Amino acid sequence: MKDYIEERAVEIAEYIIETKATVRQTAKKFGVSKSTVHKDCTERLLQINPSLAAEARKVLDVNKQERHIRGGLATKEKYLHQHG
């Protein structure tokens, strides 16, 4: 694996852990796709730094569980601001 990919995987994981960011927010910040963020955290990082991978995984799992709530809140906001 290329060095810069390993560095990015570690940086992405650290960012997710520090900020509790979602995959979408992280992808936007690092200028990569959601699938890249996911692959970096789940596959690549396991080979580089398993304990960091586990920490990032915890945050991603919590975000996944809360996803439906955020979606509902976004929809609520959308309809509150619509004029009809």
C-alpha positions, -999 to 999 in steps of 0.1 A, spaced: 0 0 0 12 35 -8 25 56 20 1 85 13 -29 61 15 -18 48 48 -13 84 61 -47 94 48 -64 64 65 -48 73 98 -57 110 94 -93 101 85 -97 79 115 -82 105 139 -105 131 125 -136 109 129 -126 100 165 -118 136 175 -149 153 159 -174 124 159 -179 132 122 -200 112 99 -187 94 68 -203 121 46 -187 150 66 -153 133 66 -155 126 28 -162 163 22 -134 174 45 -108 152 29 -120 155 -7 -126 118 -12 -157 96 -17 -178 81 11 -166 46 0 -130 57 3 -136 69 39 -153 36 46 -126 15 31 -98 34 48 -115 30 82 -126 -6 79 -101 -24 57 -68 -4 53 -66 8 89 -70 -27 103 -37 -36 87 -19 -4 98 -33 3 133 -60 -21 145 -67 -2 178 -72 31 159 -95 12 135 -116 -1 164 -119 34 179 -130 48 145 -154 19 141 -172 28 174 -179 63 162 -191 51 128 -214 26 144 -229 52 167 -234 75 137 -250 47 117 -275 41 146 -283 78 148 -286 82 110 -324 78 108 -328 105 135 -306 130 116 -326 123 84 -359 129 102 -346 162 117 -334 173 83 -368 166 68 -386 184 96 -363 215 90 -370 214 53 -408 215 58 -406 241 85 -388 265 61 -411 259 31 -437 285 24 -469 272 10 
